[in-house]
C-alpha cells in the first residue's frame, strides 16, 4: 500500500487498501500498519 501511495497510484490509505485487496484478496491490513502509513503519508 505504501508503494501505491508513494507512486501516486492511490490518493488515500483507504483507496490503496481497496486496490491492494482487488489485486490480492488475501491482503490483511493490521491497525499497526495503517498507523504507520498515516505517519509516513500524513496527507493521504
PDB file of N, CA, C and O in Angstrom:
ATOM      1  N   UNK A   1       0.819  -1.182   0.000  1.00  0.00           N
ATOM      2  CA  UNK A   1       0.000   0.000   0.000  1.00  0.00           C
ATOM      3  C   UNK A   1       0.863   1.247   0.000  1.00  0.00           C
ATOM      4  O   UNK A   1       0.523   2.246  -0.633  1.00  0.00           O
ATOM      5  N   UNK A   2       1.969   1.188   0.702  1.00  0.00           N
ATOM      6  CA  UNK A   2       2.860   2.333   0.732  1.00  0.00           C
ATOM      7  C   UNK A   2       3.394   2.659  -0.654  1.00  0.00           C
ATOM      8  O   UNK A   2       3.587   3.826  -0.995  1.00  0.00           O
ATOM      9  N   UNK A   3       3.631   1.623  -1.451  1.00  0.00           N
ATOM     10  CA  UNK A   3       4.121   1.845  -2.814  1.00  0.00           C
ATOM     11  C   UNK A   3       3.056   2.562  -3.638  1.00  0.00           C
ATOM     12  O   UNK A   3       3.376   3.480  -4.394  1.00  0.00           O
ATOM     13  N   UNK A   4       1.817   2.162  -3.503  1.00  0.00           N
ATOM     14  CA  UNK A   4       0.733   2.815  -4.240  1.00  0.00           C
ATOM     15  C   UNK A   4       0.635   4.285  -3.863  1.00  0.00           C
ATOM     16  O   UNK A   4       0.417   5.138  -4.723  1.00  0.00           O
ATOM     17  N   UNK A   5       0.794   4.579  -2.591  1.00  0.00           N
ATOM     18  CA  UNK A   5       0.744   5.966  -2.133  1.00  0.00           C
ATOM     19  C   UNK A   5       1.965   6.747  -2.635  1.00  0.00           C
ATOM     20  O   UNK A   5       1.841   7.885  -3.089  1.00  0.00           O
ATOM     21  N   UNK A   6       3.133   6.128  -2.548  1.00  0.00           N
ATOM     22  CA  UNK A   6       4.365   6.807  -2.962  1.00  0.00           C
ATOM     23  C   UNK A   6       4.371   7.107  -4.456  1.00  0.00           C
ATOM     24  O   UNK A   6       4.871   8.149  -4.880  1.00  0.00           O
ATOM     25  N   UNK A   7       3.820   6.204  -5.248  1.00  0.00           N
ATOM     26  CA  UNK A   7       3.793   6.393  -6.699  1.00  0.00           C
ATOM     27  C   UNK A   7       2.624   7.245  -7.170  1.00  0.00           C
ATOM     28  O   UNK A   7       2.525   7.569  -8.354  1.00  0.00           O
ATOM     29  N   UNK A   8       1.741   7.608  -6.249  1.00  0.00           N
ATOM     30  CA  UNK A   8       0.590   8.417  -6.619  1.00  0.00           C
ATOM     31  C   UNK A   8      -0.527   7.618  -7.256  1.00  0.00           C
ATOM     32  O   UNK A   8      -1.436   8.185  -7.861  1.00  0.00           O
ATOM     33  N   UNK A   9      -0.462   6.290  -7.123  1.00  0.00           N
ATOM     34  CA  UNK A   9      -1.497   5.426  -7.695  1.00  0.00           C
ATOM     35  C   UNK A   9      -2.757   5.410  -6.823  1.00  0.00           C
ATOM     36  O   UNK A   9      -3.827   5.002  -7.275  1.00  0.00           O
ATOM     37  N   UNK A  10      -2.622   5.849  -5.591  1.00  0.00           N
ATOM     38  CA  UNK A  10      -3.752   5.931  -4.669  1.00  0.00           C
ATOM     39  C   UNK A  10      -3.667   7.267  -3.938  1.00  0.00           C
ATOM     40  O   UNK A  10      -2.589   7.711  -3.543  1.00  0.00           O
ATOM     41  N   UNK A  11      -4.813   7.889  -3.772  1.00  0.00           N
ATOM     42  CA  UNK A  11      -4.849   9.190  -3.129  1.00  0.00           C
ATOM     43  C   UNK A  11      -5.057   9.139  -1.632  1.00  0.00           C
ATOM     44  O   UNK A  11      -4.886  10.142  -0.939  1.00  0.00           O
ATOM     45  N   UNK A  12      -5.425   7.974  -1.133  1.00  0.00           N
ATOM     46  CA  UNK A  12      -5.654   7.831   0.300  1.00  0.00           C
ATOM     47  C   UNK A  12      -5.292   6.420   0.732  1.00  0.00           C
ATOM     48  O   UNK A  12      -5.139   5.523  -0.096  1.00  0.00           O
ATOM     49  N   UNK A  13      -5.159   6.240   2.013  1.00  0.00           N
ATOM     50  CA  UNK A  13      -4.834   4.918   2.546  1.00  0.00           C
ATOM     51  C   UNK A  13      -5.979   3.950   2.258  1.00  0.00           C
ATOM     52  O   UNK A  13      -5.744   2.783   1.943  1.00  0.00           O
ATOM     53  N   UNK A  14      -7.201   4.428   2.364  1.00  0.00           N
ATOM     54  CA  UNK A  14      -8.355   3.579   2.095  1.00  0.00           C
ATOM     55  C   UNK A  14      -8.381   3.134   0.632  1.00  0.00           C
ATOM     56  O   UNK A  14      -8.667   1.975   0.332  1.00  0.00           O
ATOM     57  N   UNK A  15      -8.082   4.061  -0.267  1.00  0.00           N
ATOM     58  CA  UNK A  15      -8.049   3.731  -1.694  1.00  0.00           C
ATOM     59  C   UNK A  15      -6.937   2.721  -1.980  1.00  0.00           C
ATOM     60  O   UNK A  15      -7.133   1.786  -2.756  1.00  0.00           O
ATOM     61  N   UNK A  16      -5.791   2.903  -1.365  1.00  0.00           N
ATOM     62  CA  UNK A  16      -4.678   1.970  -1.541  1.00  0.00           C
ATOM     63  C   UNK A  16      -5.057   0.585  -1.030  1.00  0.00           C
ATOM     64  O   UNK A  16      -4.709  -0.427  -1.639  1.00  0.00           O
ATOM     65  N   UNK A  17      -5.767   0.549   0.081  1.00  0.00           N
ATOM     66  CA  UNK A  17      -6.213  -0.736   0.642  1.00  0.00           C
ATOM     67  C   UNK A  17      -7.183  -1.428  -0.310  1.00  0.00           C
ATOM     68  O   UNK A  17      -7.077  -2.635  -0.525  1.00  0.00           O
ATOM     69  N   UNK A  18      -8.121  -0.687  -0.878  1.00  0.00           N
ATOM     70  CA  UNK A  18      -9.078  -1.269  -1.827  1.00  0.00           C
ATOM     71  C   UNK A  18      -8.374  -1.810  -3.063  1.00  0.00           C
ATOM     72  O   UNK A  18      -8.703  -2.896  -3.541  1.00  0.00           O
ATOM     73  N   UNK A  19      -7.399  -1.051  -3.588  1.00  0.00           N
ATOM     74  CA  UNK A  19      -6.665  -1.502  -4.775  1.00  0.00           C
ATOM     75  C   UNK A  19      -5.856  -2.754  -4.461  1.00  0.00           C
ATOM     76  O   UNK A  19      -5.803  -3.681  -5.269  1.00  0.00           O
ATOM     77  N   UNK A  20      -5.227  -2.781  -3.295  1.00  0.00           N
ATOM     78  CA  UNK A  20      -4.438  -3.948  -2.910  1.00  0.00           C
ATOM     79  C   UNK A  20      -5.326  -5.177  -2.765  1.00  0.00           C
ATOM     80  O   UNK A  20      -4.957  -6.265  -3.207  1.00  0.00           O
ATOM     81  N   UNK A  21      -6.490  -5.010  -2.151  1.00  0.00           N
ATOM     82  CA  UNK A  21      -7.409  -6.132  -1.966  1.00  0.00           C
ATOM     83  C   UNK A  21      -8.034  -6.573  -3.292  1.00  0.00           C
ATOM     84  O   UNK A  21      -8.351  -7.751  -3.462  1.00  0.00           O
ATOM     85  N   UNK A  22      -8.213  -5.642  -4.230  1.00  0.00           N
ATOM     86  CA  UNK A  22      -8.748  -6.004  -5.543  1.00  0.00           C
ATOM     87  C   UNK A  22      -7.747  -6.862  -6.307  1.00  0.00           C
ATOM     88  O   UNK A  22      -8.128  -7.759  -7.059  1.00  0.00           O
ATOM     89  N   UNK A  23      -6.459  -6.577  -6.105  1.00  0.00           N
ATOM     90  CA  UNK A  23      -5.418  -7.338  -6.777  1.00  0.00           C
ATOM     91  C   UNK A  23      -5.182  -8.682  -6.095  1.00  0.00           C
ATOM     92  O   UNK A  23      -5.004  -9.711  -6.747  1.00  0.00           O
ATOM     93  N   UNK A  24      -5.185  -8.641  -4.776  1.00  0.00           N
ATOM     94  CA  UNK A  24      -4.946  -9.867  -4.000  1.00  0.00           C
ATOM     95  C   UNK A  24      -5.867  -9.864  -2.798  1.00  0.00           C
ATOM     96  O   UNK A  24      -5.648  -9.128  -1.836  1.00  0.00           O
ATOM     97  N   UNK A  25      -6.897 -10.690  -2.858  1.00  0.00           N
ATOM     98  CA  UNK A  25      -7.946 -10.659  -1.837  1.00  0.00           C
ATOM     99  C   UNK A  25      -7.465 -11.083  -0.447  1.00  0.00           C
ATOM    100  O   UNK A  25      -8.135 -10.786   0.542  1.00  0.00           O
ATOM    101  N   UNK A  26      -6.338 -11.760  -0.348  1.00  0.00           N
ATOM    102  CA  UNK A  26      -5.845 -12.211   0.957  1.00  0.00           C
ATOM    103  C   UNK A  26      -5.091 -11.132   1.718  1.00  0.00           C
ATOM    104  O   UNK A  26      -4.599 -11.391   2.817  1.00  0.00           O
ATOM    105  N   UNK A  27      -4.988  -9.940   1.169  1.00  0.00           N
ATOM    106  CA  UNK A  27      -4.277  -8.854   1.850  1.00  0.00           C
ATOM    107  C   UNK A  27      -4.999  -8.543   3.151  1.00  0.00           C
ATOM    108  O   UNK A  27      -6.213  -8.341   3.167  1.00  0.00           O
ATOM    109  N   UNK A  28      -4.237  -8.506   4.244  1.00  0.00           N
ATOM    110  CA  UNK A  28      -4.802  -8.201   5.559  1.00  0.00           C
ATOM    111  C   UNK A  28      -4.044  -7.003   6.125  1.00  0.00           C
ATOM    112  O   UNK A  28      -2.848  -7.092   6.401  1.00  0.00           O
ATOM    113  N   UNK A  29      -4.737  -5.898   6.295  1.00  0.00           N
ATOM    114  CA  UNK A  29      -4.120  -4.683   6.782  1.00  0.00           C
ATOM    115  C   UNK A  29      -4.371  -4.569   8.283  1.00  0.00           C
ATOM    116  O   UNK A  29      -5.506  -4.403   8.728  1.00  0.00           O
ATOM    117  N   UNK A  30      -3.299  -4.660   9.044  1.00  0.00           N
ATOM    118  CA  UNK A  30      -3.416  -4.574  10.505  1.00  0.00           C
ATOM    119  C   UNK A  30      -3.457  -3.109  10.926  1.00  0.00           C
ATOM    120  O   UNK A  30      -2.912  -2.252  10.229  1.00  0.00           O
ATOM    121  N   UNK A  31      -4.092  -2.812  12.051  1.00  0.00           N
ATOM    122  CA  UNK A  31      -4.170  -1.430  12.532  1.00  0.00           C
ATOM    123  C   UNK A  31      -2.801  -0.775  12.702  1.00  0.00           C
ATOM    124  O   UNK A  31      -2.651   0.425  12.471  1.00  0.00           O
ATOM    125  N   UNK A  32      -1.804  -1.563  13.107  1.00  0.00           N
ATOM    126  CA  UNK A  32      -0.456  -1.018  13.268  1.00  0.00           C
ATOM    127  C   UNK A  32       0.100  -0.534  11.934  1.00  0.00           C
ATOM    128  O   UNK A  32       0.777   0.492  11.873  1.00  0.00           O
ATOM    129  N   UNK A  33      -0.188  -1.277  10.865  1.00  0.00           N
ATOM    130  CA  UNK A  33       0.290  -0.895   9.548  1.00  0.00           C
ATOM    131  C   UNK A  33      -0.396   0.389   9.081  1.00  0.00           C
ATOM    132  O   UNK A  33       0.252   1.272   8.519  1.00  0.00           O
ATOM    133  N   UNK A  34      -1.689   0.493   9.310  1.00  0.00           N
ATOM    134  CA  UNK A  34      -2.412   1.714   8.946  1.00  0.00           C
ATOM    135  C   UNK A  34      -1.851   2.914   9.702  1.00  0.00           C
ATOM    136  O   UNK A  34      -1.695   3.992   9.130  1.00  0.00           O
ATOM    137  N   UNK A  35      -1.550   2.730  10.975  1.00  0.00           N
ATOM    138  CA  UNK A  35      -0.995   3.819  11.782  1.00  0.00           C
ATOM    139  C   UNK A  35       0.367   4.243  11.239  1.00  0.00           C
ATOM    140  O   UNK A  35       0.667   5.435  11.174  1.00  0.00           O
ATOM    141  N   UNK A  36       1.180   3.281  10.853  1.00  0.00           N
ATOM    142  CA  UNK A  36       2.493   3.593  10.286  1.00  0.00           C
ATOM    143  C   UNK A  36       2.342   4.346   8.962  1.00  0.00           C
ATOM    144  O   UNK A  36       3.057   5.316   8.714  1.00  0.00           O
ATOM    145  N   UNK A  37       1.420   3.903   8.119  1.00  0.00           N
ATOM    146  CA  UNK A  37       1.192   4.581   6.843  1.00  0.00           C
ATOM    147  C   UNK A  37       0.713   6.005   7.051  1.00  0.00           C
ATOM    148  O   UNK A  37       1.092   6.908   6.305  1.00  0.00           O
ATOM    149  N   UNK A  38      -0.119   6.208   8.062  1.00  0.00           N
ATOM    150  CA  UNK A  38      -0.607   7.566   8.351  1.00  0.00           C
ATOM    151  C   UNK A  38       0.530   8.469   8.791  1.00  0.00           C
ATOM    152  O   UNK A  38       0.519   9.663   8.493  1.00  0.00           O
ATOM    153  N   UNK A  39       1.527   7.913   9.505  1.00  0.00           N
ATOM    154  CA  UNK A  39       2.679   8.716   9.897  1.00  0.00           C
ATOM    155  C   UNK A  39       3.588   9.012   8.709  1.00  0.00           C
ATOM    156  O   UNK A  39       4.144  10.105   8.603  1.00  0.00           O
ATOM    157  N   UNK A  40       3.739   8.031   7.815  1.00  0.00           N
ATOM    158  CA  UNK A  40       4.595   8.205   6.645  1.00  0.00           C
ATOM    159  C   UNK A  40       3.954   9.094   5.580  1.00  0.00           C
ATOM    160  O   UNK A  40       4.642   9.849   4.893  1.00  0.00           O
ATOM    161  N   UNK A  41       2.640   8.999   5.452  1.00  0.00           N
ATOM    162  CA  UNK A  41       1.894   9.757   4.435  1.00  0.00           C
ATOM    163  C   UNK A  41       0.773  10.542   5.112  1.00  0.00           C
ATOM    164  O   UNK A  41      -0.398  10.184   4.985  1.00  0.00           O
ATOM    165  N   UNK A  42       1.120  11.604   5.824  1.00  0.00           N
ATOM    166  CA  UNK A  42       0.098  12.337   6.600  1.00  0.00           C
ATOM    167  C   UNK A  42      -0.979  13.004   5.736  1.00  0.00           C
ATOM    168  O   UNK A  42      -2.071  13.286   6.228  1.00  0.00           O
ATOM    169  N   UNK A  43      -0.688  13.257   4.470  1.00  0.00           N
ATOM    170  CA  UNK A  43      -1.674  13.908   3.597  1.00  0.00           C
ATOM    171  C   UNK A  43      -2.556  12.919   2.853  1.00  0.00           C
ATOM    172  O   UNK A  43      -3.423  13.325   2.080  1.00  0.00           O
ATOM    173  N   UNK A  44      -2.348  11.635   3.075  1.00  0.00           N
ATOM    174  CA  UNK A  44      -3.119  10.615   2.360  1.00  0.00           C
ATOM    175  C   UNK A  44      -4.408  10.299   3.083  1.00  0.00           C
ATOM    176  O   UNK A  44      -5.184   9.461   2.623  1.00  0.00           O
TER     177      UNK A  44
END
